[in-house]
């Protein structure tokens, strides 16, 4: 699995598409939205991630990096931000490669 992270509208999707085409892998876009949905439904995020890794070990997973801004006032928004950060750590630990995309430029960090 390959993880691609970065801020909103930084070119992650296009970078991931090119990377996936080159390596003939599937792309899982907007994974942070899936995590938000799981939180809203009270599902276990770590269990979902383990399932994703088992079902799609050859995927390029794309998610927003959300922890570099202002700390949200609302508890639910803080929980979302913290959960996304923890999910990113778990995915990065399991990934063969990790890229951070800024201004459309992907830099390999693992």
N, C-alpha and C positions, 0 to 999 in steps of 0.2 A: 504494500500500500504506500502511496505517496500522499503527503499532506501539503496543501497550498493554503497559506494564510496571508492576511493583509487587511488593511482598512477598506472601508466601503468605497466602491468605484475606483479601485486602484489597478484594475486590469487582471484580476485573478482568474476570471472565467476564461478569457482568451488565452492567457498563459497556460492554464490547465488543459484547455482543448488542444493546443499545440503539443504539449507534453504527452497527453494521452494518445494523440494520433501517432506521434513518433514511436511510442512504446506499445501501441495497440492495447490500450487500457480503457476501461469504462470511467466516466466522470460522474461524481456525486456532487452536484452543485448546491450551494446555499445550505450546507449542513447545519449552520447555526439556526436556521428557521426550523429545521426538524427538532433540534434540541428545545427550542422555545415551545413548540407544540407538545413535546413530551412533558415539559414542566407544567404546562397548563392542564394536561390530562393526569398529572400525578404519577407518571411512569418513572421507572428507574433508568436514568440516563446512562449510567455505567453499564448496565445490562444490555441496553440497546447498542451501545458502542461495541461491546464484545460480540454481539450478534452480527453487526455490520462487518466487523473484521473477519468473522468466520465465513459469512456469505459472499463477501466481495474482497478477497485478499489482494486482488489485482486492480484495485480502483485508485483513482486520483480523487481525493476528498478535498473539497474547497469550502472554507469557512472564514467568516470575518474575524478579525482580531479586534476585540472590544475593550480591553482593559487599560488603554493608554489615555483615556479621557477623564472627564470630571466624574466623580463618584455620584451615581444617581441618588436622589432623595428617596424615591419610593422603594420600599423593601423588595417588592417583586422584581423591580428593575435591577437592584443590586444582586439578587439571587440569580437572575438570568445571566448577568455579567460574570459572576463568580463561577457559575456552572459552565459557561462557554470557556472560560479560562482553564478550568479543570479538565474539560473534555479535550481541549487542544493539547494539554500536557499528556493526557493518556494516549491520544492519537499519535502525537509526536514520538512518544516513547516506543510505540509499536511500528512506526513507519520506517521504511527502508530509506526514504528520502523526505526532507522537509524543505519547502521553499517559502520565502517571504517575498511578497510582491508589493512594490511601491512604484507609482508612476509608470506602471506597465512593465517594470523590470523585475524579473524574478531572480532572487539571490538564494543559492542553496545554503542552508544553515545546518543541515545534517545530511 
